[in-house]
Amino acid sequence: FFAECGRLRDEVDPQRLIFAEPSPLAALGAPTVLELPRHDGFAYAPHIYDSTAITLGRYSTRASTFPRTMAHHLEVSHRLQAPLFIGEFGVLNWVRGGKQMMEHECRFYDRHFTSWAAWHYNPTEEDWNDENASIVEPDASARSWATPLFRPYPRTLAGEPLAWKSKVRQPWTLEYEAI
């Protein structure tokens, strides 16, 4: 499937990326056997959710499955020789401690230079899947747990990043080696 996607993309628009998502269970830490063709232009794009937080309805740093799941996705990305893009993550059904969870996960993404997209922006009363996971309220104001998502990041850099740290109400730092 992905080989055919790559072939078609090359015919139509070779500059486009293809975001390859594994099985939905990989979002909760299940192993994946996803294979990608050895071809430029693919990104490994799993979703990631903390299964303990969803099950218990609250976030606990000690019980979190996120670090183990994220380590797995980093390994798969390395094995596939494809950049890692977290295609979806967030706070489902108003998990208690969601702000702490988002800060923890965003710091982890920063540490590993991982790109991501939070799930989702829905400024309406209607929630198509009853997850109540929008980063905004129906009036479009930010949810209290969403503030860690609003953080600086190096959009472009004339060098190789070494480290960056971004925390709410603390200075943002970036270390890089200039080229």
OpenMM code with the backbone's topology and positions (N, CA, C; nanometers):
from openmm import Vec3, app, unit

residues = "PHE PHE ALA GLU CYS GLY ARG LEU ARG ASP GLU VAL ASP PRO GLN ARG LEU ILE PHE ALA GLU PRO SER PRO LEU ALA ALA LEU GLY ALA PRO THR VAL LEU GLU LEU PRO ARG HIS ASP GLY PHE ALA TYR ALA PRO HIS ILE TYR ASP SER THR ALA ILE THR LEU GLY ARG TYR SER THR ARG ALA SER THR PHE PRO ARG THR MET ALA HIS HIS LEU GLU VAL SER HIS ARG LEU GLN ALA PRO LEU PHE ILE GLY GLU PHE GLY VAL LEU ASN TRP VAL ARG GLY GLY LYS GLN MET MET GLU HIS GLU CYS ARG PHE TYR ASP ARG HIS PHE THR SER TRP ALA ALA TRP HIS TYR ASN PRO THR GLU GLU ASP TRP ASN ASP GLU ASN ALA SER ILE VAL GLU PRO ASP ALA SER ALA ARG SER TRP ALA THR PRO LEU PHE ARG PRO TYR PRO ARG THR LEU ALA GLY GLU PRO LEU ALA TRP LYS SER LYS VAL ARG GLN PRO TRP THR LEU GLU TYR GLU ALA ILE".split()
positions = [
    Vec3(0.0818, -0.1196, 0.0000),
    Vec3(0.0000, 0.0000, 0.0000),
    Vec3(0.0862, 0.1260, 0.0000),
    Vec3(0.1838, 0.1325, 0.0924),
    Vec3(0.2663, 0.2532, 0.0996),
    Vec3(0.3595, 0.2658, -0.0205),
    Vec3(0.4039, 0.1540, -0.0753),
    Vec3(0.4851, 0.1604, -0.1971),
    Vec3(0.4032, 0.2219, -0.3110),
    Vec3(0.2773, 0.1806, -0.3233),
    Vec3(0.1891, 0.2373, -0.4262),
    Vec3(0.1624, 0.3852, -0.3993),
    Vec3(0.1418, 0.4214, -0.2727),
    Vec3(0.1228, 0.5633, -0.2379),
    Vec3(0.2452, 0.6445, -0.2789),
    Vec3(0.3639, 0.5915, -0.2510),
    Vec3(0.4870, 0.6617, -0.2887),
    Vec3(0.4995, 0.6772, -0.4393),
    Vec3(0.4651, 0.5727, -0.5127),
    Vec3(0.4715, 0.5787, -0.6592),
    Vec3(0.3758, 0.6845, -0.7129),
    Vec3(0.2523, 0.6849, -0.6640),
    Vec3(0.1534, 0.7829, -0.7092),
    Vec3(0.1927, 0.9253, -0.6700),
    Vec3(0.2415, 0.9408, -0.5483),
    Vec3(0.2869, 1.0731, -0.5041),
    Vec3(0.3987, 1.1236, -0.5954),
    Vec3(0.4947, 1.0370, -0.6299),
    Vec3(0.6059, 1.0771, -0.7161),
    Vec3(0.5578, 1.1216, -0.8535),
    Vec3(0.4508, 1.0605, -0.9035),
    Vec3(0.3944, 1.0997, -1.0330),
    Vec3(0.3263, 1.2360, -1.0260),
    Vec3(0.2561, 1.2617, -0.9167),
    Vec3(0.1717, 1.3805, -0.9066),
    Vec3(0.2427, 1.4982, -0.8407),
    Vec3(0.3085, 1.4748, -0.7281),
    Vec3(0.3701, 1.5846, -0.6528),
    Vec3(0.4827, 1.5297, -0.5654),
    Vec3(0.6015, 1.5126, -0.6232),
    Vec3(0.7110, 1.4468, -0.5497),
    Vec3(0.7593, 1.5224, -0.4261),
    Vec3(0.7179, 1.6468, -0.4068),
    Vec3(0.7604, 1.7235, -0.2900),
    Vec3(0.6739, 1.6945, -0.1664),
    Vec3(0.5611, 1.6302, -0.1857),
    Vec3(0.4698, 1.6022, -0.0746),
    Vec3(0.5232, 1.4902, 0.0135),
    Vec3(0.4897, 1.5002, 0.1428),
    Vec3(0.5209, 1.3936, 0.2378),
    Vec3(0.4039, 1.2968, 0.2462),
    Vec3(0.4337, 1.1742, 0.2816),
    Vec3(0.3308, 1.0753, 0.3111),
    Vec3(0.3441, 1.0406, 0.4584),
    Vec3(0.2358, 1.0596, 0.5328),
    Vec3(0.2337, 1.0291, 0.6750),
    Vec3(0.1728, 0.8904, 0.6926),
    Vec3(0.2540, 0.7962, 0.7365),
    Vec3(0.2125, 0.6572, 0.7500),
    Vec3(0.1765, 0.6286, 0.8949),
    Vec3(0.0499, 0.5933, 0.9165),
    Vec3(0.0017, 0.5646, 1.0513),
    Vec3(-0.0094, 0.4138, 1.0713),
    Vec3(0.0421, 0.3631, 1.1835),
    Vec3(0.0268, 0.2203, 1.2117),
    Vec3(-0.1145, 0.1898, 1.2618),
    Vec3(-0.1364, 0.0678, 1.3027),
    Vec3(-0.2639, 0.0255, 1.3605),
    Vec3(-0.3054, 0.1188, 1.4741),
    Vec3(-0.4351, 0.1454, 1.4899),
    Vec3(-0.4806, 0.2312, 1.5999),
    Vec3(-0.4367, 0.1826, 1.7378),
    Vec3(-0.4175, 0.0528, 1.7563),
    Vec3(-0.3747, 0.0020, 1.8869),
    Vec3(-0.2330, 0.0455, 1.9228),
    Vec3(-0.1533, 0.0842, 1.8237),
    Vec3(-0.0185, 0.1353, 1.8515),
    Vec3(-0.0251, 0.2640, 1.9319),
    Vec3(-0.1364, 0.3356, 1.9244),
    Vec3(-0.1539, 0.4589, 2.0021),
    Vec3(-0.1504, 0.4326, 2.1519),
    Vec3(-0.1855, 0.3098, 2.1895),
    Vec3(-0.1884, 0.2722, 2.3309),
    Vec3(-0.0685, 0.1887, 2.3709),
    Vec3(0.0272, 0.1724, 2.2796),
    Vec3(0.1499, 0.1021, 2.3117),
    Vec3(0.1635, -0.0367, 2.2521),
    Vec3(0.0640, -0.0809, 2.1767),
    Vec3(0.0745, -0.2134, 2.1143),
    Vec3(0.1860, -0.2122, 2.0100),
    Vec3(0.2558, -0.3235, 1.9922),
    Vec3(0.3624, -0.3287, 1.8925),
    Vec3(0.3073, -0.3096, 1.7516),
    Vec3(0.3941, -0.2652, 1.6631),
    Vec3(0.3552, -0.2500, 1.5240),
    Vec3(0.4561, -0.3205, 1.4351),
    Vec3(0.4065, -0.3777, 1.3280),
    Vec3(0.4937, -0.4424, 1.2299),
    Vec3(0.4956, -0.3609, 1.1001),
    Vec3(0.4535, -0.2371, 1.1100),
    Vec3(0.4494, -0.1496, 0.9928),
    Vec3(0.5838, -0.1474, 0.9219),
    Vec3(0.5798, -0.1619, 0.7921),
    Vec3(0.6988, -0.1500, 0.7079),
    Vec3(0.6735, -0.0392, 0.6073),
    Vec3(0.7765, 0.0345, 0.5765),
    Vec3(0.7692, 0.1393, 0.4749),
    Vec3(0.8734, 0.1115, 0.3691),
    Vec3(0.8454, 0.1489, 0.2444),
    Vec3(0.9488, 0.1323, 0.1424),
    Vec3(1.0673, 0.2234, 0.1733),
    Vec3(1.1859, 0.1802, 0.1384),
    Vec3(1.3055, 0.2647, 0.1562),
    Vec3(1.2985, 0.3748, 0.0513),
    Vec3(1.2342, 0.4826, 0.0902),
    Vec3(1.1984, 0.5870, -0.0028),
    Vec3(1.1916, 0.7183, 0.0736),
    Vec3(1.2434, 0.8233, 0.0177),
    Vec3(1.2314, 0.9543, 0.0822),
    Vec3(1.0857, 0.9996, 0.0807),
    Vec3(1.0529, 1.0830, 0.1744),
    Vec3(0.9209, 1.1441, 0.1726),
    Vec3(0.8162, 1.0765, 0.2578),
    Vec3(0.8571, 0.9787, 0.3402),
    Vec3(0.7642, 0.9154, 0.4326),
    Vec3(0.7949, 0.9629, 0.5742),
    Vec3(0.6913, 0.9819, 0.6540),
    Vec3(0.7048, 1.0096, 0.7966),
    Vec3(0.6230, 0.9052, 0.8715),
    Vec3(0.6767, 0.8574, 0.9810),
    Vec3(0.6045, 0.7647, 1.0677),
    Vec3(0.5154, 0.8494, 1.1577),
    Vec3(0.3829, 0.8276, 1.1508),
    Vec3(0.2884, 0.9188, 1.2164),
    Vec3(0.1871, 0.8462, 1.3049),
    Vec3(0.2328, 0.7875, 1.4149),
    Vec3(0.1383, 0.7210, 1.5041),
    Vec3(0.0601, 0.8221, 1.5880),
    Vec3(-0.0525, 0.7776, 1.6385),
    Vec3(-0.1222, 0.8507, 1.7440),
    Vec3(-0.0629, 0.7996, 1.8750),
    Vec3(-0.0820, 0.8758, 1.9844),
    Vec3(-0.0328, 0.8275, 2.1138),
    Vec3(-0.1253, 0.8776, 2.2239),
    Vec3(-0.1689, 0.7825, 2.3063),
    Vec3(-0.2554, 0.8145, 2.4198),
    Vec3(-0.2095, 0.7345, 2.5406),
    Vec3(-0.2303, 0.7930, 2.6585),
    Vec3(-0.1929, 0.7285, 2.7833),
    Vec3(-0.3075, 0.6378, 2.8263),
    Vec3(-0.2915, 0.5075, 2.8079),
    Vec3(-0.4006, 0.4139, 2.8363),
    Vec3(-0.4378, 0.4128, 2.9842),
    Vec3(-0.3415, 0.4341, 3.0734),
    Vec3(-0.3727, 0.4365, 3.2164),
    Vec3(-0.4606, 0.5566, 3.2491),
    Vec3(-0.4278, 0.6725, 3.1949),
    Vec3(-0.5079, 0.7924, 3.2207),
    Vec3(-0.6501, 0.7752, 3.1686),
    Vec3(-0.6643, 0.7164, 3.0512),
    Vec3(-0.7975, 0.6947, 2.9940),
    Vec3(-0.8762, 0.5962, 3.0810),
    Vec3(-0.8123, 0.4885, 3.1231),
    Vec3(-0.8802, 0.3861, 3.2026),
    Vec3(-0.9205, 0.4383, 3.3394),
    Vec3(-0.8283, 0.5092, 3.4061),
    Vec3(-0.8549, 0.5576, 3.5418),
    Vec3(-0.9299, 0.6909, 3.5459),
    Vec3(-0.9283, 0.7646, 3.4335),
    Vec3(-0.9924, 0.8961, 3.4314),
    Vec3(-0.9082, 1.0040, 3.4968),
    Vec3(-0.7828, 0.9724, 3.5235),
    Vec3(-0.6914, 1.0717, 3.5824),
    Vec3(-0.5489, 1.0374, 3.5400),
    Vec3(-0.4642, 1.1397, 3.5368),
    Vec3(-0.3250, 1.1213, 3.4976),
    Vec3(-0.2387, 1.1011, 3.6205),
    Vec3(-0.1482, 1.0050, 3.6126),
    Vec3(-0.0504, 0.9800, 3.7182),
    Vec3(0.0857, 0.9618, 3.6509),
    Vec3(0.1826, 1.0443, 3.6862),
    Vec3(0.3147, 1.0338, 3.6264),
    Vec3(0.3724, 0.8944, 3.6472),
    Vec3(0.3595, 0.8421, 3.7672),
    Vec3(0.4172, 0.7104, 3.7985),
    Vec3(0.3502, 0.5969, 3.7208),
    Vec3(0.2202, 0.6074, 3.6976),
    Vec3(0.1482, 0.4989, 3.6302),
    Vec3(0.1374, 0.5189, 3.4792),
    Vec3(0.1861, 0.6300, 3.4310),
    Vec3(0.1701, 0.6648, 3.2893),
    Vec3(0.2326, 0.5613, 3.1959),
    Vec3(0.1591, 0.5275, 3.0915),
    Vec3(0.2112, 0.4397, 2.9873),
    Vec3(0.2806, 0.5199, 2.8768),
    Vec3(0.2686, 0.6523, 2.8815),
    Vec3(0.3237, 0.7364, 2.7755),
    Vec3(0.4734, 0.7157, 2.7520),
    Vec3(0.5598, 0.7185, 2.8539),
    Vec3(0.7037, 0.7035, 2.8253),
    Vec3(0.7379, 0.5735, 2.7519),
    Vec3(0.6756, 0.4631, 2.7924),
    Vec3(0.7025, 0.3351, 2.7276),
    Vec3(0.6509, 0.3352, 2.5829),
    Vec3(0.5315, 0.3905, 2.5624),
    Vec3(0.4747, 0.3968, 2.4276),
    Vec3(0.5584, 0.4879, 2.3387),
    Vec3(0.6003, 0.6009, 2.3927),
    Vec3(0.6822, 0.6937, 2.3151),
    Vec3(0.8171, 0.6306, 2.2797),
    Vec3(0.8782, 0.5588, 2.3733),
    Vec3(1.0056, 0.4911, 2.3453),
    Vec3(0.9874, 0.3905, 2.2317),
    Vec3(0.8759, 0.3203, 2.2325),
    Vec3(0.8465, 0.2254, 2.1245),
    Vec3(0.8381, 0.2984, 1.9902),
    Vec3(0.7667, 0.4107, 1.9866),
    Vec3(0.7528, 0.4850, 1.8607),
    Vec3(0.8868, 0.5416, 1.8136),
    Vec3(0.9714, 0.5833, 1.9057),
    Vec3(1.1053, 0.6302, 1.8674),
    Vec3(1.1856, 0.5165, 1.8041),
    Vec3(1.1751, 0.3959, 1.8619),
    Vec3(1.2447, 0.2791, 1.8060),
    Vec3(1.1934, 0.2455, 1.6663),
    Vec3(1.0615, 0.2490, 1.6475),
    Vec3(1.0033, 0.2179, 1.5167),
    Vec3(1.0474, 0.3219, 1.4142),
    Vec3(1.0445, 0.4479, 1.4523),
    Vec3(1.0882, 0.5548, 1.3624),
    Vec3(1.2330, 0.5333, 1.3186),
    Vec3(1.3169, 0.4958, 1.4134),
    Vec3(1.4577, 0.4674, 1.3825),
    Vec3(1.4690, 0.3464, 1.2895),
    Vec3(1.3947, 0.2405, 1.3211),
    Vec3(1.3982, 0.1198, 1.2374),
    Vec3(1.3528, 0.1499, 1.0946),
    Vec3(1.2504, 0.2329, 1.0811),
    Vec3(1.1974, 0.2664, 0.9488),
    Vec3(1.2809, 0.3730, 0.8768),
    Vec3(1.3732, 0.4335, 0.9511),
    Vec3(1.4535, 0.5440, 0.8971),
    Vec3(1.3627, 0.6544, 0.8431),
    Vec3(1.2595, 0.6846, 0.9217),
    Vec3(1.1615, 0.7863, 0.8850),
    Vec3(1.1457, 0.8837, 1.0015),
    Vec3(1.1257, 1.0109, 0.9720),
    Vec3(1.1023, 1.1055, 1.0818),
    Vec3(0.9747, 1.0693, 1.1575),
    Vec3(0.9733, 1.1031, 1.2864),
    Vec3(0.8579, 1.0753, 1.3714),
    Vec3(0.7708, 1.1996, 1.3811),
    Vec3(0.6434, 1.1826, 1.3509),
    Vec3(0.5440, 1.2889, 1.3649),
    Vec3(0.4273, 1.2292, 1.4418),
    Vec3(0.4041, 1.2770, 1.5637),
    Vec3(0.2900, 1.2273, 1.6409),
    Vec3(0.1653, 1.2907, 1.5806),
    Vec3(0.0881, 1.2089, 1.5105),
    Vec3(-0.0245, 1.2588, 1.4334),
    Vec3(-0.1468, 1.2945, 1.5158),
    Vec3(-0.1493, 1.2520, 1.6408),
    Vec3(-0.2630, 1.2838, 1.7264),
    Vec3(-0.2295, 1.2462, 1.8694),
    Vec3(-0.2590, 1.3373, 1.9620),
    Vec3(-0.2529, 1.3086, 2.1052),
    Vec3(-0.3372, 1.4136, 2.1748),
    Vec3(-0.3718, 1.3904, 2.2987),
    Vec3(-0.4513, 1.4886, 2.3708),
    Vec3(-0.5124, 1.4311, 2.4963),
    Vec3(-0.6064, 1.5074, 2.5516),
    Vec3(-0.6757, 1.4700, 2.6743),
    Vec3(-0.8164, 1.4260, 2.6360),
    Vec3(-0.8441, 1.2995, 2.6526),
    Vec3(-0.9762, 1.2463, 2.6190),
    Vec3(-1.0684, 1.2507, 2.7402),
    Vec3(-1.1923, 1.2882, 2.7161),
    Vec3(-1.2984, 1.2837, 2.8173),
    Vec3(-1.2610, 1.3524, 2.9488),
    Vec3(-1.1934, 1.4620, 2.9372),
    Vec3(-1.1574, 1.5432, 3.0544),
    Vec3(-1.0888, 1.4630, 3.1644),
    Vec3(-0.9859, 1.3919, 3.1273),
    Vec3(-0.9040, 1.3196, 3.2246),
    Vec3(-0.8525, 1.4202, 3.3279),
    Vec3(-0.8709, 1.3894, 3.4551),
    Vec3(-0.8188, 1.4777, 3.5598),
    Vec3(-0.6654, 1.4777, 3.5541),
    Vec3(-0.6058, 1.5941, 3.5738),
    Vec3(-0.4611, 1.6066, 3.5640),
    Vec3(-0.4149, 1.6231, 3.4203),
    Vec3(-0.5072, 1.6602, 3.3330),
    Vec3(-0.4749, 1.6731, 3.1907),
    Vec3(-0.3673, 1.7759, 3.1620),
    Vec3(-0.3666, 1.8865, 3.2361),
    Vec3(-0.2646, 1.9890, 3.2127),
    Vec3(-0.1254, 1.9341, 3.2450),
    Vec3(-0.1122, 1.8634, 3.3565),
    Vec3(0.0151, 1.8016, 3.3933),
    Vec3(0.0553, 1.6982, 3.2879),
    Vec3(-0.0412, 1.6215, 3.2391),
    Vec3(-0.0135, 1.5216, 3.1375),
    Vec3(0.0381, 1.5885, 3.0104),
    Vec3(-0.0279, 1.6971, 2.9665),
    Vec3(0.0149, 1.7669, 2.8448),
    Vec3(0.1549, 1.8250, 2.8620),
    Vec3(0.1836, 1.8820, 2.9777),
    Vec3(0.3176, 1.9382, 3.0017),
    Vec3(0.4226, 1.8283, 2.9966),
    Vec3(0.3942, 1.7156, 3.0606),
    Vec3(0.4867, 1.6019, 3.0624),
    Vec3(0.5119, 1.5526, 2.9200),
    Vec3(0.4050, 1.5327, 2.8437),
    Vec3(0.4197, 1.4805, 2.7083),
    Vec3(0.4910, 1.5811, 2.6175),
    Vec3(0.4564, 1.7083, 2.6262),
    Vec3(0.5226, 1.8098, 2.5415),
    Vec3(0.6711, 1.8216, 2.5739),
    Vec3(0.7073, 1.8140, 2.7015),
    Vec3(0.8494, 1.8168, 2.7377),
    Vec3(0.9218, 1.6966, 2.6767),
    Vec3(0.8576, 1.5820, 2.6789),
    Vec3(0.9166, 1.4613, 2.6196),
    Vec3(0.9358, 1.4814, 2.4699),
    Vec3(0.8354, 1.5357, 2.4027),
    Vec3(0.8471, 1.5638, 2.2592),
    Vec3(0.9614, 1.6614, 2.2326),
    Vec3(0.9706, 1.7661, 2.3139),
    Vec3(1.0798, 1.8629, 2.2982),
    Vec3(1.2154, 1.7938, 2.3096),
    Vec3(1.2293, 1.7114, 2.4121),
    Vec3(1.3570, 1.6440, 2.4384),
    Vec3(1.4006, 1.5579, 2.3201),
    Vec3(1.3049, 1.5025, 2.2474),
    Vec3(1.3363, 1.4134, 2.1360),
    Vec3(1.3148, 1.4791, 1.9994),
    Vec3(1.2956, 1.6116, 1.9991),
    Vec3(1.2774, 1.6871, 1.8737),
    Vec3(1.1676, 1.6258, 1.7880),
    Vec3(1.0569, 1.5919, 1.8515),
    Vec3(0.9454, 1.5275, 1.7836),
    Vec3(0.8405, 1.6304, 1.7438),
    Vec3(0.7968, 1.6227, 1.6209),
    Vec3(0.6865, 1.7074, 1.5756),
    Vec3(0.5549, 1.6404, 1.6128),
    Vec3(0.4491, 1.7207, 1.6294),
    Vec3(0.3227, 1.6652, 1.6755),
    Vec3(0.2046, 1.7522, 1.6354),
    Vec3(0.0863, 1.6938, 1.6469),
    Vec3(-0.0401, 1.7641, 1.6271),
    Vec3(-0.1355, 1.7191, 1.7371),
    Vec3(-0.1894, 1.8155, 1.8097),
    Vec3(-0.2842, 1.7832, 1.9166),
    Vec3(-0.4224, 1.7560, 1.8568),
    Vec3(-0.4959, 1.6670, 1.9221),
    Vec3(-0.6311, 1.6326, 1.8790),
    Vec3(-0.7279, 1.7057, 1.9688),
    Vec3(-0.8072, 1.7844, 1.9205),
    Vec3(-0.8405, 1.8519, 1.7995),
    Vec3(-0.8970, 1.9888, 1.8315),
    Vec3(-0.9295, 2.0691, 1.7323),
    Vec3(-0.9857, 2.2027, 1.7498),
    Vec3(-1.1323, 2.1981, 1.7075),
    Vec3(-1.2228, 2.2163, 1.8028),
    Vec3(-1.3658, 2.2098, 1.7736),
    Vec3(-1.4409, 2.3132, 1.8570),
    Vec3(-1.4567, 2.4355, 1.8046),
    Vec3(-1.5259, 2.5394, 1.8816),
    Vec3(-1.6788, 2.5333, 1.8648),
    Vec3(-1.7373, 2.4167, 1.8886),
    Vec3(-1.8833, 2.4014, 1.8792),
    Vec3(-1.9320, 2.3132, 1.9932),
    Vec3(-2.0624, 2.3122, 2.0126),
    Vec3(-2.1239, 2.2240, 2.1132),
    Vec3(-2.1262, 2.0789, 2.0664),
    Vec3(-2.1252, 2.0576, 1.9343),
    Vec3(-2.1370, 1.9235, 1.8789),
    Vec3(-2.0004, 1.8551, 1.8752),
    Vec3(-1.9891, 1.7411, 1.9396),
    Vec3(-1.8652, 1.6638, 1.9405),
    Vec3(-1.8944, 1.5323, 1.8689),
    Vec3(-1.8396, 1.5160, 1.7525),
    Vec3(-1.8757, 1.4045, 1.6652),
    Vec3(-1.8495, 1.2669, 1.7244),
    Vec3(-1.7604, 1.2560, 1.8214),
    Vec3(-1.7280, 1.1232, 1.8729),
    Vec3(-1.7367, 1.1122, 2.0249),
    Vec3(-1.7888, 1.2150, 2.0902),
    Vec3(-1.8084, 1.2157, 2.2361),
    Vec3(-1.6806, 1.1962, 2.3170),
    Vec3(-1.5650, 1.2314, 2.2596),
    Vec3(-1.4398, 1.2235, 2.3356),
    Vec3(-1.4172, 1.3483, 2.4203),
    Vec3(-1.4827, 1.4566, 2.3832),
    Vec3(-1.4664, 1.5839, 2.4541),
    Vec3(-1.3184, 1.6217, 2.4615),
    Vec3(-1.2478, 1.6073, 2.3494),
    Vec3(-1.1029, 1.6251, 2.3476),
    Vec3(-1.0572, 1.7529, 2.2792),
    Vec3(-1.1483, 1.8408, 2.2439),
    Vec3(-1.1076, 1.9645, 2.1768),
    Vec3(-1.0177, 2.0475, 2.2672),
    Vec3(-0.9185, 2.1127, 2.2069),
    Vec3(-0.8286, 2.1992, 2.2845),
    Vec3(-0.8954, 2.3313, 2.3210),
    Vec3(-1.0169, 2.3549, 2.2676),
    Vec3(-1.0920, 2.4761, 2.3004),
    Vec3(-1.2329, 2.4408, 2.3458),
    Vec3(-1.2909, 2.5325, 2.4218),
    Vec3(-1.4313, 2.5231, 2.4631),
    Vec3(-1.5198, 2.5581, 2.3431),
    Vec3(-1.6500, 2.5340, 2.3521),
    Vec3(-1.7394, 2.5721, 2.2425),
    Vec3(-1.7337, 2.7211, 2.2068),
    Vec3(-1.6933, 2.8077, 2.3014),
    Vec3(-1.6812, 2.9511, 2.2701),
    Vec3(-1.5430, 2.9856, 2.2139),
    Vec3(-1.4606, 2.8870, 2.1854),
    Vec3(-1.3253, 2.8984, 2.1281),
    Vec3(-1.2190, 2.9432, 2.2281),
    Vec3(-1.2520, 2.9536, 2.3561),
    Vec3(-1.1486, 2.9830, 2.4557),
    Vec3(-1.0721, 2.8543, 2.4850),
    Vec3(-0.9434, 2.8684, 2.5168),
    Vec3(-0.8578, 2.7511, 2.5401),
    Vec3(-0.9031, 2.6744, 2.6633),
    Vec3(-0.8996, 2.5430, 2.6544),
    Vec3(-0.9266, 2.4602, 2.7715),
    Vec3(-0.8101, 2.4742, 2.8690),
    Vec3(-0.8382, 2.4595, 2.9965),
    Vec3(-0.7354, 2.4796, 3.0988),
    Vec3(-0.6175, 2.3855, 3.0800),
    Vec3(-0.6418, 2.2646, 3.0337),
    Vec3(-0.5335, 2.1682, 3.0162),
    Vec3(-0.4535, 2.1914, 2.8887),
    Vec3(-0.4978, 2.2804, 2.8013),
    Vec3(-0.4330, 2.2996, 2.6716),
    Vec3(-0.3158, 2.3969, 2.6749),
    Vec3(-0.2982, 2.4733, 2.7816),
    Vec3(-0.1925, 2.5750, 2.7823),
    Vec3(-0.0523, 2.5200, 2.7559),
    Vec3(-0.0162, 2.3995, 2.7998),
    Vec3(0.1180, 2.3503, 2.7657),
    Vec3(0.1414, 2.3323, 2.6155),
    Vec3(0.0334, 2.3254, 2.5387),
    Vec3(0.0477, 2.3093, 2.3937),
    Vec3(0.0957, 2.4374, 2.3261),
    Vec3(0.0693, 2.5506, 2.3882),
    Vec3(0.1055, 2.6796, 2.3301),
    Vec3(0.2463, 2.7139, 2.3757),
    Vec3(0.3440, 2.6705, 2.2979),
    Vec3(0.4842, 2.6810, 2.3386),
    Vec3(0.5685, 2.7157, 2.2174),
    Vec3(0.6794, 2.7860, 2.2397),
    Vec3(0.7693, 2.8169, 2.1279),
    Vec3(0.8434, 2.6916, 2.0822),
    Vec3(0.8873, 2.6954, 1.9601),
    Vec3(0.9662, 2.5856, 1.9043),
    Vec3(1.0506, 2.6410, 1.7906),
    Vec3(1.1621, 2.5764, 1.7585),
    Vec3(1.2467, 2.6250, 1.6487),
    Vec3(1.1885, 2.5835, 1.5130),
    Vec3(1.1227, 2.6783, 1.4467),
    Vec3(1.0611, 2.6475, 1.3173),
    Vec3(1.1660, 2.6191, 1.2104),
    Vec3(1.2699, 2.6983, 1.2068),
    Vec3(1.3840, 2.6730, 1.1190),
    Vec3(1.5095, 2.7009, 1.1998),
    Vec3(1.6179, 2.6391, 1.1584),
    Vec3(1.7408, 2.6513, 1.2352),
    Vec3(1.8596, 2.6336, 1.1419),
    Vec3(1.9553, 2.7242, 1.1504),
    Vec3(2.0774, 2.7140, 1.0699),
    Vec3(2.1788, 2.6302, 1.1460),
    Vec3(2.1458, 2.5055, 1.1673),
    Vec3(2.2336, 2.4176, 1.2416),
    Vec3(2.1610, 2.2936, 1.2884),
    Vec3(2.2277, 2.2191, 1.3742),
    Vec3(2.1723, 2.0965, 1.4301),
    Vec3(2.1278, 2.1230, 1.5736),
    Vec3(2.0011, 2.0931, 1.6063),
    Vec3(1.9564, 2.1154, 1.7440),
    Vec3(2.0228, 2.0168, 1.8389),
    Vec3(2.0587, 2.0658, 1.9555),
    Vec3(2.1179, 1.9809, 2.0594),
    Vec3(2.0191, 1.9600, 2.1738),
    Vec3(1.9496, 2.0671, 2.2134),
    Vec3(1.8515, 2.0584, 2.3225),
    Vec3(1.7622, 2.1801, 2.3181),
    Vec3(1.6368, 2.1595, 2.3593),
    Vec3(1.5509, 2.2746, 2.3832),
    Vec3(1.4560, 2.2405, 2.4947),
    Vec3(1.4214, 2.3436, 2.5704),
    Vec3(1.3317, 2.3269, 2.6838),
    Vec3(1.2278, 2.4373, 2.6784),
    Vec3(1.1050, 2.3978, 2.6975),
    Vec3(0.9950, 2.4924, 2.6952),
    Vec3(0.8950, 2.4513, 2.8017),
    Vec3(0.8785, 2.5346, 2.9018),
    Vec3(0.7819, 2.5075, 3.0076),
    Vec3(0.6970, 2.6326, 3.0270),
    Vec3(0.5748, 2.6126, 3.0682),
    Vec3(0.4848, 2.7239, 3.0934),
    Vec3(0.5467, 2.8157, 3.1982),
    Vec3(0.5466, 2.9444, 3.1698),
    Vec3(0.5957, 3.0513, 3.2588),
    Vec3(0.7430, 3.0376, 3.2963),
    Vec3(0.8228, 2.9753, 3.2112),
    Vec3(0.9666, 2.9687, 3.2328),
    Vec3(1.0359, 3.0034, 3.1027),
    Vec3(1.1599, 3.0520, 3.1105),
    Vec3(1.2291, 3.0883, 2.9859),
    Vec3(1.2467, 2.9685, 2.8931),
    Vec3(1.2336, 2.9963, 2.7659),
    Vec3(1.2545, 2.8956, 2.6629),
    Vec3(1.4025, 2.8942, 2.6303),
    Vec3(1.4626, 2.7768, 2.6213),
    Vec3(1.6050, 2.7682, 2.5877),
    Vec3(1.6241, 2.6751, 2.4689),
    Vec3(1.7211, 2.7101, 2.3882),
    Vec3(1.7552, 2.6302, 2.2705),
    Vec3(1.9071, 2.6251, 2.2594),
    Vec3(1.9588, 2.5056, 2.2450),
    Vec3(2.1012, 2.4867, 2.2185),
    Vec3(2.1145, 2.4211, 2.0829),
    Vec3(2.2056, 2.4742, 2.0010),
    Vec3(2.2271, 2.4125, 1.8697),
    Vec3(2.3694, 2.4368, 1.8252),
    Vec3(2.4116, 2.3535, 1.7315),
    Vec3(2.5438, 2.3670, 1.6714),
    Vec3(2.5250, 2.4287, 1.5328),
    Vec3(2.5830, 2.5471, 1.5139),
    Vec3(2.5676, 2.6171, 1.3871),
    Vec3(2.6411, 2.5435, 1.2760),
    Vec3(2.5867, 2.5521, 1.1553),
    Vec3(2.6538, 2.4917, 1.0397),
    Vec3(2.6962, 2.6017, 0.9433),
] * unit.nanometer
topology = app.Topology()
chain = topology.addChain("A")
for resn in residues:
    res = topology.addResidue(resn, chain)
    for name in ("N", "CA", "C"):
        topology.addAtom(name, app.Element.getBySymbol(name[0]), res)
